[in-house]
Amino acid sequence: MQRIQTSRSPSYCPASLQQTSDGTHSAGGVDNRNIPGAQPLKAAVKTIVDVIEYPTSEAYTSSFIAETIARYRRDPKAFEAVIALRRY
């Protein structure tokens, strides 16, 4: 088998909870538009389209998640120490 070289590389782009009415179409479903922190669908779509047009290895549809990842990367030990102090 021959490996084919391409100029493509994967992008990691996890989407956060989106404001859609999809849940209302299932039994006992929830209208995501009413959930605190749900992201407008157009914002996520814009991020995904940007990744297609301007490829990057990572992109986040939520600024909260992007900032959380950045905090972790700046100081993983401090970040994990704060998480360890949380009581659930």
C-alpha distance (Angstrom), angle and dihedral (degrees) to the residues before:
residue distance angle dihedral
M1 . . .
Q2 3.78 . .
R3 3.78 121.6 .
I4 3.79 113.3 -132.2
Q5 3.78 115.9 -142.7
T6 3.79 116.1 -140.2
S7 3.76 133.5 175.9
R8 3.80 90.7 -126.0
S9 3.76 124.7 105.8
P10 3.79 128.8 179.1
S11 3.78 124.1 -98.8
Y12 3.78 124.6 -149.5
C13 3.80 109.7 -139.6
P14 3.81 113.9 158.6
A15 3.78 113.7 -171.7
S16 3.78 122.3 -140.0
L17 3.79 125.2 -137.6
Q18 3.80 107.5 -54.5
Q19 3.79 129.0 -145.3
T20 3.81 101.4 -116.1
S21 3.77 135.6 134.2
D22 3.83 92.1 -130.7
G23 3.80 93.5 112.8
T24 3.78 91.7 58.3
H25 3.80 89.3 67.2
S26 3.80 94.1 62.9
A27 3.78 130.0 71.6
G28 3.79 107.3 -84.4
G29 3.79 90.5 -2.6
V30 3.76 124.9 162.3
D31 3.78 126.8 -128.0
N32 3.81 100.8 -122.0
R33 3.80 90.8 -157.6
N34 3.82 88.0 75.7
I35 3.81 97.8 50.3
P36 3.82 113.6 105.5
G37 3.79 111.4 -113.6
A38 3.80 95.5 20.1
Q39 3.78 110.9 145.4
P40 3.80 124.7 -128.3
L41 3.80 108.4 -105.1
K42 3.82 93.2 -129.0
A43 3.81 90.7 60.9
A44 3.80 92.1 55.1
V45 3.79 92.2 45.0
K46 3.80 90.7 52.4
T47 3.81 91.1 53.4
I48 3.80 92.6 48.4
V49 3.82 92.5 47.8
D50 3.82 89.3 49.2
V51 3.81 89.8 54.3
I52 3.80 90.0 52.4
E53 3.80 93.7 47.4
Y54 3.82 96.1 39.0
P55 3.81 107.0 26.6
T56 3.77 117.8 -143.4
S57 3.78 132.3 165.8
E58 3.82 93.7 -119.5
A59 3.77 137.0 20.7
Y60 3.77 131.5 164.1
T61 3.79 126.2 -151.6
S62 3.80 90.7 -154.2
S63 3.80 121.4 63.3
F64 3.83 88.1 -154.7
I65 3.81 91.3 59.2
A66 3.81 92.2 43.5
E67 3.82 90.5 52.2
T68 3.82 91.7 46.2
I69 3.82 91.3 52.1
A70 3.82 90.2 47.7
R71 3.83 91.3 51.4
Y72 3.79 90.3 50.7
R73 3.81 92.7 49.3
R74 3.81 92.6 49.1
D75 3.81 93.3 55.4
P76 3.82 116.9 -2.1
K77 3.82 94.9 178.1
A78 3.81 93.9 52.9
F79 3.80 91.6 44.6
E80 3.81 92.4 50.9
A81 3.83 91.1 46.1
V82 3.82 90.3 57.4
I83 3.81 90.6 48.6
A84 3.80 91.0 49.1
L85 3.83 90.5 56.5
R86 3.79 92.8 57.8
R87 3.76 116.9 106.4
Y88 3.77 117.5 -149.4
